[in-house]
Amino acid sequence: MKKRLLAFFAFFSFSSQLLANESVELNSGDTAWMIVATAFVMLMTPAGLALFYGGMTRSKNMLNTMAMSIGGYIVAGLVWVICGFSIAFGSDVLGGVIGFDGLFLSNIAIGDLEGTIPKLLFVAFQMTFAGITLAIISGSVIERIKFGTWLIFGAIWIVVVYAPIAHWVWGGGFLGEKGVLDFAGGTVVHINSGVAGLVLAIMLGKRSDYGKVAIFPSSITFAMIGAILLWFGWFGFNGGSGLSADAIAANALLVTNVAASTAAIGWLLVEYIMYKKITILGMASGIVAGLVGITPAAGFVDVFGASVIGLVAGVVAFYGVNKLKKVFKYDDSLDAFGIHGIAGIWGAIATGIFANPNINPDGKGLLYGNPFQVWLQVESVIVTIIYTAVATAIVFKVVSLITKGGKVKADEEQQGLDEAVHGERAFNLR
């Protein structure tokens, strides 16, 4: 009898192992969704962000501004497959700081899986994140940085700054191991890019006519179209970050929309109280601020949490753009720090407040009995700010020495970089 029982339990254990192994298979539904989500996020940079930024800059610099977004995406994508992915998601080689599994994705076979999707698809999805993070930074320094300096800086920055921080949070690094929550990139993408943009803006210096003449957007229409394309792409950005076509993805899509809407309302309310105007550019900026704020929380919060996160994101981003910059007198051209940095910081901390275990059991915030999560989120914000600021400054200083200064000549800046650098015009009206 005893032998029969032992045989039964041995068979049961073996069968359980087989079922567990069989459960890790490619899921066609998840794979199809992630292919679509990757395409959504790709659209955000060379179309959405390029139009959003291009519309906000002056017409004489529109093409150059768009080229910086598109060029950043191109450079980041190449660096990502050469070594960026390996540093971010490779086997840990330095105590939770960086990973490495070889160059040119040499360790990934065609049939390898990441969860239930092809690992190469995961590489592509994460590649689009690296691309938009770099492109966001350009908004702080448009109209005055050398194009070559920007491209070289971008290539090095992905390796030195973006990939290590992605490893800390998502790749098995020390922040992720501590339990920091960042569903789709509050720290990795938005705080990272916002702080890097601020550092570059300060180091590069102001535009020659900044504060002396009125600087008007070339096309608010383009800016709003860009914001809408970003909003559309953000459904893939947030909805795809769980790597599955499931209820959490559905929730992420819903709360993304809610936060964008409440943030637009928050921005416009403050704008009307302050200036008695409701501007279309303000609406577009509020939408983007809400999308930024909800990014780290999208897979963890319910509609109520998203509503509060979005509303506050719109308000704090408004003050970051319209007040903070004036107080400290830095020239953050298109407010990468004011929107992405400020709203990103709020979103990261708010995730620790509103994370609802009924939405995702992996996240439990202050309102659900875990006040320690707020501290973890604050810690991740502080660590990211310090490392990004210092590393970005070093990278830019080195690149500036290589390119003999990062700033364009005064006459080129006055002429406009479209003609001075590219020999083209955004609009041939004469």
Secondary structure, DSSP 8 states (H G I E B T S, - for coil): -HHHHHHHHHHHHHHHHHHHHHHS---HHHHHHHHHHHHHHHHIIIIIIHHHHHHHS-GGGHHHHHHHHHHHHHHHHHHIIIIIHHHHHS-B-STTS-B---STTTT--TT-EETTEEHHHHHHHHHHHHHHHHHHHHTTTTTTB-HHHHHHHHHHHIIIIIHHHHHHHTSS-HHHHHT---SS-IIIIIIHHHHHHHHHHHHH---TTTTTS----S-HHHHHHHHHHHHHHHHHHHHTTTSSSSHHHHHHHHHHHHHHHHHHHHHHHHHHHHHS---HHHHHHHHHHHHHHHTTTTTT--HHHHHHHHHHHHHHHHHIIIIIHHHHT---TT-HIIIIIHHHHHHHHHHHHH--TTT-TT---GGGT-THHHHHHHHHHHHHHHHHHHHHHHHHHHHHHHTT-SB--HHHHHH-HIIIIIS--S----
